[in-house]
Amino acid sequence: MSLKKAITEKVIAGLILTIILYGCSFVHGFYPAIWNLTKTLWSYVTASASVPRWLLGILILAFSIQVLRVLIRVFRKKAEPSVLDYCEDIILDLTWRWQNYGPDDLTSLWCFCPACDTALIYNEEKDYSEYGRGRTVVHFSCDHCGKRVKTFDSDKNYLLQRVTRQIDRSRRNGDWRKRIRTATT
């Protein structure tokens, strides 16, 4: 806003206030009533009581502000989700969940059963079959419903790194926004 516009607005506001006060002077007893109201309020605030009334006024004001803050939080439209709200995704046909402790830090990454939503248990073993030739495989199964859910041709640590890379890619390219909307709706 330019300085000229600000000065113009203040001059206009002053003129309007002057016109209102001039109009009030035609109301019989208006200014004495305002003066009496001011004196009455002052004597009420400064009167003696077991708790000073000015302190009571401050407490009421503080309480009112807190109530207003709570009401604003309750009625405010929910903000758009942030990358920290992205803590669940379906990767490699499994539901993975983790905790966010910052934009680049995730912990407690683990997968869950698609049937009963129980944390899966894993078993690593070597595949010495004709085609396995000693490779490491990890089997995920659910101890609640007894299903063998998924088998991967890697060890657990490599698999967790692979999922972490997918989560990181989704965060970097903004794909998490689409994924969080489908997960929450």
Secondary structure, DSSP 8 states (H G I E B T S, - for coil): --HHHHHHHHHHHHHHHHHHHHHHTTSTTHHHHHHHHHHHHHHHHHS--SS-HHHHHHHHHHHHHHHHHHHHHHHS------GGG--EEEETTEEEEEEESSTT-EEEEEEE-TTT--B-EEEEEEE-STTTTTEEEEEEE-TTT--EEEEESS-HHHHHHHHHHHHHHHHHHTTHHHHHHHHH-
